[in-house]
Each structure stands twice: as structure tokens, then as C-alpha cells.
Amino acid sequence: MPKPAQYRSGSLIYFKGDPADKIYILQTGKVSLVYQDIETGADVRDPVQPGEFFGVKSALGRYTREENAVALSDTNVMVFTVPEFEAVAMANSRIIMKMLKVFSNQMRRVHKQVSKVMAREEQSPADGLYNVGEFYLKNKRFSLAKHVFSRYLTFYPSGKNAHQASKNLETAENALSRYGDGKGPGVSVSQASPSPSSGSASSPAPAASPAVSPKNTEKATKSYYDAVSLVSQGKYQEAFMSFKIIVDDDFDPEVTAKAAFEIGQCMFLMEKFEESIKYFTGMLTKYPKHPELKETMFIMGQCNEKIGRKDQAIAFYKKIVSMGGDDATIDKVRRALSALGA
């Protein structure tokens, strides 16, 4: 039988890359699905309305989640296993029709985005198709990259990007077999992009970021460790403000990411548990592969414990354990689960 579940505002219902074994129907509240725009790579937020379901495509397709699902307010959902949802859908034609409507809207959106990519800079269909495959490969969506490069080689076996498409297809197949969709090391631009001599249209340049100079890095690093020192002295509010300045300045990406984590930790240490959860939810949307991912999720679990949400705390802890590894955070998580009798 499907089970009810509750999520507080700012909670992550599931992460991009999670195994997809559940389907959700929103009863009350607000949920946003956050994924990347196929053309620009920017975050797109797709709202879910009460009565609508989400997490269906990946669950029925047996592939990992392609988006983050975030509760924007206190939210109630019904959670189905795949067999439960299939049984209900087969017995209720209205659900099937609603599912077809949702899929139709999503396919129109994808078609519109792909059309923009294909038309950009008056690209030929071959160049547009190649660039879509390249986008998927760079973003570790290996099954889609494999499909697109296969189609490219089928339709344009003598195309100017055929040689590189063949290499990219092999890269996608190997990565999919070895790591699975959305996992494994990143694919560098030199691996995924054709050489300048190939003549293919170039992808749009990424947005400019602040210059990373030795002077800026030195300044950011010094500020970071000064703020860490404030934390060790119990001066959490002062440390919070210092870390925030580092993030706002964004002189060095690595230091900025580290300071971003420390902001949420300072909130936790100041016992601002709800604020810490909401902040970390946003941080993980921006930095889904943050080096302190496990520790972030552990603190989010601790916050849920502090405000009496045992089930959500356990869910965070079990997610961390499922990520594997044998580090200090995993040890803390296992102790926390044991203390909660889970």
C-alpha cells in the first residue's frame, strides 16, 4: 500500500543521481523539480501542483533521478513503489491520461530546448545533434549521450564530427558500463569537444567568473582560516559574517565552496536548525558534488533530530550510508542511526 510522507519547507525529497524506486503524488504543499536547461546548463525550476505526481519517468524507466525534488513549503505526499503505482494506474484510466499529459508537456519543453540548440548560430542539423550529445556527455548523462552519438553516426557517418562522435560514443558507453548515469569522474572539454580544425560550431562560452589570481587566492584563503579560527573560539556569528563575505566576493572557487559549507555549519552551531536545513538545501542545489556532501547531509540529519523530525533524520543518515565509504562521517552516521534505533 502507498504510504503518506511529510516534508518540511526546504527539505530535499530526493537528489539528482539517486536510485529511482519511488513515485510521489503531491497532496498538499509546494514542490519544485530542479534540473539543468539543455541549452544553457542553467537551473530550471519546474513546479509540481497538488494532485500531480513526480518521479515517474526515472522510476518507470529504471534510471537514476535527473533532478532534485525540493519541498518549497510544508508538504504532504503519497509514496508509491513502482509495482503499487503500476497497479493503481492500470485500474484507473484518469491516472494514465494525467500521466500522458505530463509526459506530453515535458516532451514539448525538451523539443523546444533542443530546437533552440539546433538553431543556435545557424547550426546545421548535424552540428546541432553533435552538440546535444556533447552537452549530455559533459554532464555525465551517459545513456542519453550514447543514444545521441549513435544517431549522429547513423545519419551522418561521413560528417565532419564523425571521428570525434565515435570517440565520444565509446567514452559514453564505457562510463555508463563502469559508473552508471550521473556518476564517475567528469569528462573534460578536450575529451568531449572536437578539435578546432574540425570546423564544428563552438558551444557558448561559460559566464565569466572572477579572476583567480594568486593575490585573490591568498586573500580568500587567509580570510577563510581567520573565520575558522573564530569558529574554534565559539564566535559563531562573527565567523558566519566572515564566511559570507568570502562567498559574496567569490575570489577563488575552491575557497568559496568551503566557506559556503561553513555558513550552514555556523547556523547549526547557533542552533538555527530550520535555517541551516534551508540553507544547505540551496547549497546542494548549487554544489551537488560538494566535497563536504556527506558532512552536509549529516548536519541536516542532526538539525532534523534537534527539532524532533526523527524519520527525516534517519532518511538523511541512511542516504549517507548508501553512498559508501569508510570515513569518519560514516562512523558518526552509524552511531547516530544506532542511537535512534534504526
C-alpha positions in Angstrom: 0.0 0.0 0.0 1.2 3.5 -0.7 2.4 5.4 2.4 2.0 9.1 3.4 5.1 11.2 4.0 5.6 14.7 5.2 8.4 17.1 4.3 9.1 20.4 5.9 9.8 23.5 3.9 13.3 23.4 2.4 13.6 19.7 2.6 15.1 17.6 -0.3 12.7 14.8 -1.2 15.3 13.2 -3.5 18.6 14.1 -5.1 19.8 14.1 -8.7 21.6 10.7 -9.2 19.5 8.9 -6.5 18.1 5.4 -7.4 14.6 5.9 -8.6 12.4 3.3 -6.8 9.5 5.5 -5.6 6.8 7.6 -7.3 5.2 10.6 -5.5 1.8 12.2 -5.6 1.7 15.7 -4.1 -1.3 16.1 -1.8 -0.7 19.5 -0.2 2.1 22.0 -0.2 4.6 23.0 -2.9 7.3 21.0 -4.7 9.8 22.2 -7.2 11.8 19.9 -9.6 15.2 21.5 -10.2 17.2 20.4 -13.3 19.5 21.8 -15.9 18.4 23.6 -19.1 19.6 21.6 -22.1 20.7 24.8 -23.9 22.4 26.9 -21.2 23.1 24.5 -18.4 21.3 26.9 -16.0 19.0 25.7 -13.3 15.3 25.3 -14.3 12.6 25.1 -11.6 9.5 23.1 -12.6 6.7 23.5 -10.0 4.5 20.5 -9.1 0.8 21.2 -8.3 -1.3 19.4 -5.7 -2.7 16.3 -7.3 0.2 15.8 -9.7 2.8 13.1 -9.5 6.5 13.3 -9.9 9.5 11.0 -10.1 7.6 8.9 -12.6 9.9 8.9 -15.6 13.0 7.7 -13.9 11.2 5.2 -11.7 9.3 3.6 -14.6 12.4 3.9 -16.9 14.6 2.3 -14.2 17.3 5.0 -14.3 18.6 7.4 -11.7 16.9 10.7 -10.9 17.6 13.5 -13.3 16.6 16.4 -11.0 16.4 17.5 -7.3 12.9 17.5 -5.8 12.7 20.3 -3.2 9.8 21.0 -0.8 9.1 24.8 -1.0 6.6 24.7 1.9 5.4 22.1 4.4 4.4 19.3 2.1 2.4 16.0 2.2 2.8 13.3 -0.4 1.8 9.8 -1.0 4.7 7.5 -1.8 4.2 4.5 -4.2 6.6 1.7 -5.1 6.7 1.1 -8.8 4.5 -2.1 -8.6 2.0 -0.2 -6.5 1.8 2.7 -8.9 1.5 0.4 -11.9 -1.4 -1.5 -10.2 -3.2 1.8 -9.4 -2.6 3.2 -12.9 -3.9 0.1 -14.7 -7.1 0.3 -12.6 -7.6 4.0 -13.2 -7.6 5.4 -16.7 -7.7 9.0 -15.3 -4.2 8.5 -13.9 -2.9 7.2 -17.3 -4.4 10.2 -19.0 -2.9 12.6 -16.5 0.5 10.8 -16.9 0.3 11.2 -20.7 -0.5 14.9 -20.3 2.5 15.4 -18.0 4.8 13.5 -20.4 3.5 15.4 -23.4 4.2 18.8 -21.7 7.7 17.6 -20.8 8.4 16.4 -24.3 7.3 19.7 -25.8 9.6 21.5 -23.4 12.5 19.3 -24.3 11.7 19.6 -28.0 11.7 23.4 -27.7 15.0 23.4 -25.9 16.6 21.0 -28.4 15.3 23.2 -31.2 17.0 26.2 -29.7 20.3 24.3 -29.6 19.9 23.1 -33.2 19.1 26.7 -34.4 21.8 28.5 -32.4 24.3 30.3 -34.6 22.5 28.8 -37.7 24.0 25.4 -36.9 23.4 22.6 -39.4 21.2 19.7 -38.0 24.4 17.6 -37.8 26.2 20.2 -35.7 23.2 20.7 -33.5 22.8 16.9 -32.9 26.5 16.6 -32.2 26.4 19.5 -29.7 23.4 18.0 -27.9 25.4 14.7 -27.4 28.4 16.7 -26.2 26.2 18.5 -23.6 24.9 15.2 -22.3 28.4 13.7 -22.2 29.9 16.7 -20.3 27.0 16.4 -17.7 27.5 12.7 -17.3 24.1 11.7 -18.7 25.8 8.9 -20.4 22.8 6.9 -21.6 21.5 10.0 -23.4 24.9 10.8 -24.8 25.2 7.2 -26.1 21.9 7.5 -27.8 22.6 10.9 -29.5 26.0 10.0 -30.7 24.7 6.7 -32.1 22.0 8.7 -34.0 24.7 11.1 -35.3 26.8 8.3 -36.7 23.7 6.6 -38.2 22.6 9.8 -40.0 26.0 11.4 -40.7 28.6 8.6 -41.0 30.8 10.9 -43.0 30.1 14.1 -41.1 32.9 16.4 -40.1 32.4 15.4 -36.4 32.0 11.6 -37.1 35.5 10.7 -35.9 35.1 12.6 -32.6 31.5 11.4 -32.3 32.8 7.8 -32.5 35.3 8.5 -29.7 32.6 10.2 -27.6 30.2 7.2 -28.1 32.9 4.9 -26.8 33.6 7.2 -23.9 29.8 7.3 -23.1 29.5 3.5 -23.3 32.5 2.8 -21.1 31.4 5.4 -18.5 27.8 4.0 -18.5 29.1 0.5 -18.0 31.6 1.4 -15.4 29.9 4.1 -13.3 26.2 4.4 -14.4 24.3 7.6 -15.3 25.3 10.7 -13.5 28.3 9.1 -11.7 32.0 8.8 -12.2 34.7 11.4 -12.9 33.8 14.4 -15.1 34.5 14.4 -18.8 37.0 17.1 -19.7 36.3 19.5 -22.6 39.3 18.1 -24.5 37.7 14.6 -24.5 34.2 15.8 -25.4 34.8 18.6 -27.9 36.0 18.3 -31.5 39.4 19.8 -32.3 39.4 23.4 -33.6 40.3 22.0 -37.1 37.1 20.0 -37.3 35.2 23.2 -38.1 32.2 22.5 -35.9 30.3 25.3 -34.3 31.6 26.1 -30.9 29.5 25.9 -27.7 28.7 29.2 -26.0 31.3 30.4 -23.6 30.5 30.0 -19.9 29.7 33.0 -17.9 32.8 34.9 -16.8 33.8 34.4 -13.1 36.1 36.5 -11.0 39.7 36.1 -12.0 41.6 33.6 -9.9 44.9 35.3 -9.2 47.5 34.3 -6.6 46.7 37.5 -4.8 43.0 36.9 -4.7 43.5 33.2 -3.6 45.9 34.3 -0.9 43.4 36.9 0.4 40.5 34.4 0.3 42.5 31.6 2.0 43.7 33.9 4.8 40.1 35.2 5.4 38.8 31.6 5.4 41.3 30.4 8.1 40.7 33.5 10.1 37.0 32.7 10.1 37.7 29.0 11.0 39.7 30.4 14.0 36.6 32.3 15.1 34.6 29.1 15.0 37.1 27.4 17.2 36.7 30.3 19.7 32.9 29.9 19.7 32.4 33.2 17.9 29.9 31.7 15.5 28.1 34.9 14.5 31.4 36.7 13.6 32.5 33.6 11.8 29.2 33.4 9.9 29.7 37.0 8.7 33.3 36.4 7.6 32.4 33.3 5.6 29.5 35.2 4.0 31.9 37.9 2.8 34.2 35.2 1.3 31.2 33.7 -0.6 30.0 37.1 -1.8 33.5 38.1 -3.0 33.9 34.7 -4.8 37.7 35.3 -5.4 38.5 31.6 -5.5 36.0 28.8 -6.4 37.5 26.2 -4.1 37.6 28.6 -1.1 34.2 29.9 -1.9 32.7 26.3 -1.8 34.4 25.6 1.5 33.1 28.8 3.0 29.6 28.0 1.7 29.6 24.8 3.8 30.9 26.7 6.9 28.0 29.2 6.7 25.5 26.3 7.1 27.6 24.8 9.9 27.6 28.1 11.7 23.8 28.2 11.6 23.7 24.8 13.1 26.1 25.8 15.9 24.0 28.9 16.6 21.0 26.4 16.9 19.3 27.9 13.9 18.2 24.4 12.8 15.5 25.3 10.3 17.6 28.0 8.7 20.5 25.6 8.4 18.4 23.0 6.6 17.0 25.5 4.1 20.5 27.0 3.5 22.1 23.6 2.9 19.3 22.6 0.6 20.1 25.6 -1.6 23.8 24.9 -1.3 23.4 21.3 -2.5 21.4 22.5 -5.5 24.3 24.8 -6.4 27.1 22.3 -5.4 25.6 18.8 -5.9 29.1 17.3 -5.8 30.4 19.4 -2.9 33.4 17.8 -1.2 31.7 18.1 2.1 28.5 16.4 0.8 28.3 13.7 3.4 29.1 16.1 6.3 26.5 18.5 5.0 23.8 15.7 4.9 24.9 14.6 8.4 24.4 18.1 9.8 21.0 18.3 8.0 20.1 15.0 9.8 21.3 16.4 13.1 19.1 19.5 12.5 16.1 17.3 11.9 16.9 15.4 15.1 17.1 18.6 17.1 13.7 19.7 16.0 12.1 16.3 16.6 11.8 15.0 13.0 13.3 11.6 13.6 12.1 10.0 10.4 13.7 12.7 8.2 16.9 12.4 10.2 17.0 8.7 9.6 16.4 9.2 5.9 19.4 11.5 5.7 21.6 9.1 7.6 20.6 6.1 5.5 21.3 8.1 2.4 24.8 8.8 3.6 25.4 5.2 4.4 24.2 4.2 0.9 26.9 6.5 -0.6 29.5 4.1 0.7 33.0 4.8 2.0 34.7 4.2 5.3 35.4 7.7 6.6 34.8 9.4 9.9 31.4 10.8 8.8 30.1 7.3 8.1 31.2 6.2 11.6 29.3 9.2 13.1 26.2 8.3 11.0 26.2 4.7 12.1 26.4 5.8 15.7 23.5 8.2 15.1 21.4 5.5 13.5 22.1 3.2 16.4 21.1 5.8 18.9 17.8 6.3 17.0 17.2 2.5 16.9 17.3 2.4 13.2 
